[in-house]
Amino acid sequence: MLRFEDKVVLITGAASGIGRATAIRLASEGATLVLSDVNEKGLAETRAECESLGSTVTSSVVNVASEDEVVAMVAGAVEAHGRLDVVVNVAGILQFGHTHETSLADFERIISVNLTGTFLVCREAIPHLLSSGGNIVNTASTAALAGHPWTISYSASKGGVAALTQTIAVEYGKQGLRANAVAPGSILTPIQQEFALPEGADGSLVYRIMALDEQRGPEVVAGAISFLGSEDAVHVNGTILKVDGGTLA
Ligand SMILES: NC(=O)c1ccc[n+]([C@@H]2O[C@H](COP(=O)([O-])OP(=O)(O)OC[C@H]3O[C@@H](n4cnc5c(N)ncnc54)[C@H](O)[C@@H]3O)[C@@H](O)[C@H]2O)c1
C-alpha cells in the first residue's frame, strides 16, 4: 500500500524509537521524507534504512526547542521538495521525580522540547500544509489523559500537546487541515531508560502506565501515525488516539 506516494512528510525525533519506526513505515508506504533529531548518529542510521527502502530523504540535526532551527528546518524542507504534506512531531524527553523536588530548570527543559517544540514546528508548517491540504500528527501520551505520578513536567507538556492539537484541528479544519495526536503508553523504546521512580515512590501507583496485556515496540505507534497521516483518516480531526494496549486509566 503506497498511501504516501508523492507526499512529503517531515518527522522530528526520527533518530530513535517511535520516530524511527514511523520513518521506516512511511518510507515503505512511498513517502519522501524530511527527518530531524538532535542525535546525529541515530538520524543517519534511520536515513540509511529509509533510503534502502527506496525513499528520497533529506535530514538535518535540529533541536526542536530552538526557534531558529525549526524555522530553517521547515523552510529547508519546502525548498528541497517543493511542498509539505504531513508533519509528525515525535521528538520528546522524559524525566521522573517528585513534584516538590522538581527544579524550574528541569520543568522548563521538558516543556521546551515536548510542548514548545511541537508548537514551533506546527506554527512554521501550517502555511505549507494549508497549501497542500496536509495534516499534522503530534505525539501526546497517556500521561495527558490521566494522572501519571512523578512526571509533572512531562505530563503537563503532553497535556499541552493534546490541547494544542485540538486547537489547530478546530482553527484550521474548515480550511482542509487536519490535526490529530497519538497518545502512546507502555511502548518499548529507549525513552524507557528514564523510567526510574524516585526514592520513596509507591510503585503500585504506576499501574496505569502498564498495558493490560503486553508491552510492544514502536512499530505499533508508527502504524497509528501512518493511519492518521493518510487519506484513510480524511474524516478524523482533533482526535487523541490512545495506543497503549489498553490501560486502566
Ligand atoms: N515509549 C513510550 O512508552 C511513550 C509513551 C508516551 C509517549 N511517548 C512519546 O513518544 C515520543 C518518542 O519517544 P520514544 O519512546 O520513541 O523515545 P526515544 O527516546 O527513542 O525517542 C525520542 C527522540 O527524540 C529526540 N529528541 C530529544 N530531544 C530532542 C530535541 N530537543 N530536538 C529534537 N529531537 C529530540 C531523541 O534524540 C530521540 O531520538 C516522545 O515524544 C515520547 O514522549 C513515548
The ligand as an SDF file (V2000), in Angstrom:
LIG
                    3D

 44 48  0  0  0  0  0  0  0  0999 V2000
    7.7810    4.9620   24.7160 N   0  0  0  0  0  0  0  0  0  0  0  0
    6.6370    5.2400   25.3230 C   0  0  0  0  0  0  0  0  0  0  0  0
    6.0770    4.4130   26.0860 O   0  0  0  0  0  0  0  0  0  0  0  0
    5.9750    6.5750   25.0980 C   0  0  0  0  0  0  0  0  0  0  0  0
    4.7390    6.7950   25.7440 C   0  0  0  0  0  0  0  0  0  0  0  0
    4.1010    8.0120   25.5490 C   0  0  0  0  0  0  0  0  0  0  0  0
    4.6580    8.9850   24.7240 C   0  0  0  0  0  0  0  0  0  0  0  0
    5.8510    8.7400   24.1260 N   0  0  0  0  0  0  0  0  0  0  0  0
    6.3880    9.8260   23.2930 C   0  0  0  0  0  0  0  0  0  0  0  0
    6.8360    9.3310   22.0620 O   0  0  0  0  0  0  0  0  0  0  0  0
    7.8420   10.2150   21.5630 C   0  0  0  0  0  0  0  0  0  0  0  0
    9.0210    9.3780   21.1010 C   0  0  0  0  0  0  0  0  0  0  0  0
    9.5850    8.7360   22.2100 O   0  0  0  0  0  0  0  0  0  0  0  0
   10.2480    7.2890   22.1140 P   0  0  0  0  0  0  0  0  0  0  0  0
    9.5180    6.4380   23.0610 O   0  0  0  0  0  0  0  0  0  0  0  0
   10.3700    6.8960   20.6950 O   0  0  0  0  0  0  0  0  0  0  0  0
   11.6730    7.5970   22.7740 O   0  0  0  0  0  0  0  0  0  0  0  0
   13.1060    7.8190   22.1370 P   0  0  0  0  0  0  0  0  0  0  0  0
   13.9340    8.3530   23.2410 O   0  0  0  0  0  0  0  0  0  0  0  0
   13.5220    6.5770   21.4510 O   0  0  0  0  0  0  0  0  0  0  0  0
   12.8890    8.9430   21.0250 O   0  0  0  0  0  0  0  0  0  0  0  0
   12.8570   10.3230   21.2930 C   0  0  0  0  0  0  0  0  0  0  0  0
   13.6710   11.0260   20.2220 C   0  0  0  0  0  0  0  0  0  0  0  0
   13.5480   12.4360   20.4090 O   0  0  0  0  0  0  0  0  0  0  0  0
   14.8230   13.0040   20.1950 C   0  0  0  0  0  0  0  0  0  0  0  0
   14.9440   14.2980   20.8560 N   0  0  0  0  0  0  0  0  0  0  0  0
   15.0720   14.5530   22.1860 C   0  0  0  0  0  0  0  0  0  0  0  0
   15.1750   15.8620   22.4060 N   0  0  0  0  0  0  0  0  0  0  0  0
   15.1150   16.4720   21.1890 C   0  0  0  0  0  0  0  0  0  0  0  0
   15.1760   17.8070   20.7570 C   0  0  0  0  0  0  0  0  0  0  0  0
   15.3350   18.8250   21.6310 N   0  0  0  0  0  0  0  0  0  0  0  0
   15.0670   18.0810   19.4410 N   0  0  0  0  0  0  0  0  0  0  0  0
   14.9300   17.0710   18.5440 C   0  0  0  0  0  0  0  0  0  0  0  0
   14.8750   15.7770   18.8910 N   0  0  0  0  0  0  0  0  0  0  0  0
   14.9690   15.4760   20.1880 C   0  0  0  0  0  0  0  0  0  0  0  0
   15.7860   11.9740   20.7650 C   0  0  0  0  0  0  0  0  0  0  0  0
   17.1180   12.1770   20.3140 O   0  0  0  0  0  0  0  0  0  0  0  0
   15.1610   10.6810   20.2940 C   0  0  0  0  0  0  0  0  0  0  0  0
   15.6500   10.2990   19.0240 O   0  0  0  0  0  0  0  0  0  0  0  0
    8.1800   11.1900   22.6900 C   0  0  0  0  0  0  0  0  0  0  0  0
    7.5030   12.4150   22.4400 O   0  0  0  0  0  0  0  0  0  0  0  0
    7.6040   10.4970   23.9100 C   0  0  0  0  0  0  0  0  0  0  0  0
    7.2480   11.4030   24.9100 O   0  0  0  0  0  0  0  0  0  0  0  0
    6.5230    7.5650   24.2930 C   0  0  0  0  0  0  0  0  0  0  0  0
  1  2  1  0
  2  3  2  0
  2  4  1  0
  4  5  1  0
  4 44  2  0
  5  6  2  0
  6  7  1  0
  7  8  2  0
  8  9  1  0
  8 44  1  0
  9 10  1  0
  9 42  1  0
 10 11  1  0
 11 12  1  0
 11 40  1  0
 12 13  1  0
 13 14  1  0
 14 15  2  0
 14 16  1  0
 14 17  1  0
 17 18  1  0
 18 19  2  0
 18 20  1  0
 18 21  1  0
 21 22  1  0
 22 23  1  0
 23 24  1  0
 23 38  1  0
 24 25  1  0
 25 26  1  0
 25 36  1  0
 26 27  1  0
 26 35  1  0
 27 28  2  0
 28 29  1  0
 29 30  1  0
 29 35  2  0
 30 31  1  0
 30 32  2  0
 32 33  1  0
 33 34  2  0
 34 35  1  0
 36 37  1  0
 36 38  1  0
 38 39  1  0
 40 41  1  0
 40 42  1  0
 42 43  1  0
M  CHG  2   8   1  16  -1
M  END
$$$$
